[in-house]
Amino acid sequence: SALIARQPSLTTMFREELNLSASERSMRAVAREHEIPLTQAEQIYSEFSRYAEAGTLQFDEFSRLLNSKACQRAPSCTTDREQVPESRIRVLWQGVEQNGN
């Protein structure tokens, strides 16, 4: 039992600054700041990464992402194209640009 007590636990062996990339650390910091559960933040980050070609989303990538998510929620959807009206996407995009995120 003395040997077991000397071994570090998994929680002390994991350190974000050693085990995660800078982008993963940033994602976790944003999740903590906005009180988003880590599993949800990781899912969002993964989805973002699928569409963001240069680490940031341009309008067309943002549009494809929103349409894809809308299609996932619609049982009769067969394509992720134009599920969300472009006017609505533009309003959301303007909100993102004003926020800077």
Disulfide bonds with the S-S distance in Angstrom:
Cys71-Cys77 1.83
